[in-house]
């Protein structure tokens, strides 16, 4: 084999490797091929911009249920609060009367002042259905269900 034949063989092998690379890489839709079947040279203009975008899912904050007390009674009836055992139980009581709000079963009590709100937040580690009431008035304002 002559030196020229060896050089031609090396160039052909290199061309096959380069062509294989482009085939393995895949096409992005902008590739042009030459008459010989290989990729054509592509000119990139300075004003060409490629931007990669990613969708980032931001966690949403769950809405805190609000129990509204008007004239010493739950507006719209006894509010149903549903949570799963192990969840953080969180709800707010807004009242137009002052009283103590008592979460039975969990034995948690907080005072609410007329025209103000009070927020309860605790771990739901006891399953069952529990009454939430205005303790002084003896009026049930919510039903707390913690499912196993």
matplotlib code that plots the C-alpha trace (Angstrom):
import matplotlib.pyplot as plt

x = [0.0, 1.4, 1.6, -1.1, -3.5, -2.8, -3.5, -6.8, -7.8, -7.2, -9.2, -12.1, -12.0, -12.0, -15.0, -16.9, -16.3, -17.4, -20.5, -21.3, -21.0, -23.6, -25.9, -25.6, -26.1, -29.4, -30.9, -32.4, -34.2, -31.6, -29.0, -28.3, -26.6, -24.2, -24.4, -22.0, -24.4, -22.3, -23.3, -22.9, -21.1, -23.5, -22.8, -24.0, -24.9, -24.2, -27.9, -28.9, -29.8, -30.9, -32.6, -33.3, -36.4, -37.4, -40.7, -40.3, -43.3, -43.5, -45.3, -48.6, -49.4, -52.6, -55.5, -56.2, -59.9, -61.6, -64.5, -66.5, -68.6, -71.4, -73.7, -72.1, -73.0, -71.1, -71.9, -73.3, -73.6, -71.1, -67.9, -66.5, -62.8, -61.2, -57.5, -55.5, -53.8, -50.2, -51.0, -50.6, -54.1, -54.5, -57.6, -58.6, -61.5, -62.8, -65.4, -67.6, -67.8, -65.1, -65.0, -62.7, -62.4, -61.9, -60.8, -62.2, -60.2, -57.0, -57.9, -56.5, -58.0, -57.4, -59.1, -60.6, -61.4, -64.5, -63.6, -60.3, -59.0, -57.1, -55.3, -54.9, -51.9, -51.1, -50.2, -53.1, -51.9, -55.4, -57.9, -61.6, -64.3, -63.9, -66.1, -64.7, -66.8, -67.2, -66.6, -68.4, -71.4, -71.5, -71.9, -70.3, -68.7, -66.8, -66.5, -62.9, -62.4, -59.0, -59.0, -56.6]
y = [0.0, 3.3, 6.3, 8.1, 5.1, 5.0, 8.7, 8.3, 5.4, 7.5, 10.4, 8.1, 6.6, 10.0, 11.1, 8.0, 8.8, 12.4, 11.3, 8.7, 11.3, 13.5, 10.5, 9.5, 13.1, 13.4, 16.2, 19.3, 20.2, 22.8, 20.4, 20.6, 17.8, 18.0, 16.1, 13.6, 12.9, 14.5, 17.4, 20.8, 23.6, 25.8, 29.5, 31.0, 34.6, 36.8, 37.6, 34.0, 33.1, 29.8, 29.8, 26.7, 26.9, 24.7, 24.5, 24.7, 23.7, 25.8, 24.2, 25.8, 26.7, 25.0, 27.4, 27.8, 27.2, 30.0, 29.5, 32.7, 33.4, 36.1, 36.9, 34.1, 31.4, 29.8, 31.7, 29.2, 26.5, 24.2, 24.2, 20.8, 20.6, 17.4, 16.4, 13.2, 11.7, 13.0, 16.2, 19.7, 20.8, 24.5, 26.6, 30.2, 31.4, 34.9, 36.1, 39.1, 38.0, 37.3, 33.7, 30.8, 28.4, 24.8, 21.9, 18.9, 15.6, 17.6, 19.7, 22.9, 26.2, 29.8, 33.0, 35.0, 38.7, 40.3, 41.5, 39.5, 36.1, 33.3, 30.5, 26.9, 24.9, 21.5, 18.0, 15.7, 12.7, 11.5, 10.3, 10.8, 13.5, 16.3, 19.3, 22.8, 25.1, 28.5, 27.2, 30.0, 30.0, 26.2, 26.6, 24.2, 26.2, 23.4, 19.7, 18.5, 15.1, 13.5, 10.4, 7.5]
z = [0.0, -1.0, 1.2, -0.7, -0.3, 3.4, 3.7, 1.7, 4.0, 7.2, 5.7, 4.8, 8.3, 9.9, 7.6, 8.7, 12.4, 12.0, 10.0, 12.7, 15.4, 13.6, 13.1, 16.7, 17.9, 16.0, 14.1, 15.6, 12.3, 11.2, 9.6, 5.9, 4.1, 1.2, -2.1, -0.7, 2.2, 5.0, 7.1, 5.6, 7.4, 9.4, 9.9, 13.1, 13.1, 16.1, 16.6, 17.0, 20.5, 21.9, 25.3, 27.3, 29.4, 32.3, 34.0, 37.8, 39.8, 42.9, 45.8, 46.7, 50.2, 51.2, 52.0, 55.7, 56.4, 58.2, 60.6, 60.8, 63.9, 63.6, 66.4, 68.5, 65.9, 63.0, 59.8, 57.3, 59.9, 61.6, 59.4, 58.4, 58.7, 57.2, 57.6, 57.4, 60.5, 60.6, 58.8, 60.3, 61.3, 60.6, 60.8, 61.8, 63.8, 63.1, 65.6, 66.4, 70.0, 72.6, 73.9, 74.4, 71.4, 72.5, 70.2, 72.1, 72.0, 71.5, 74.5, 72.9, 73.9, 72.7, 73.4, 70.5, 71.0, 69.3, 65.8, 65.8, 64.7, 66.2, 64.3, 65.5, 64.2, 65.6, 64.5, 63.8, 65.7, 67.0, 64.5, 65.0, 64.8, 67.3, 68.2, 68.0, 70.2, 71.7, 75.2, 77.2, 75.0, 74.5, 70.8, 68.3, 65.4, 63.6, 63.3, 63.0, 61.2, 61.3, 59.1, 59.7]

ax = plt.figure().add_subplot(projection="3d")
ax.plot(x, y, z, "-o")
ax.set_aspect("equal")
plt.show()
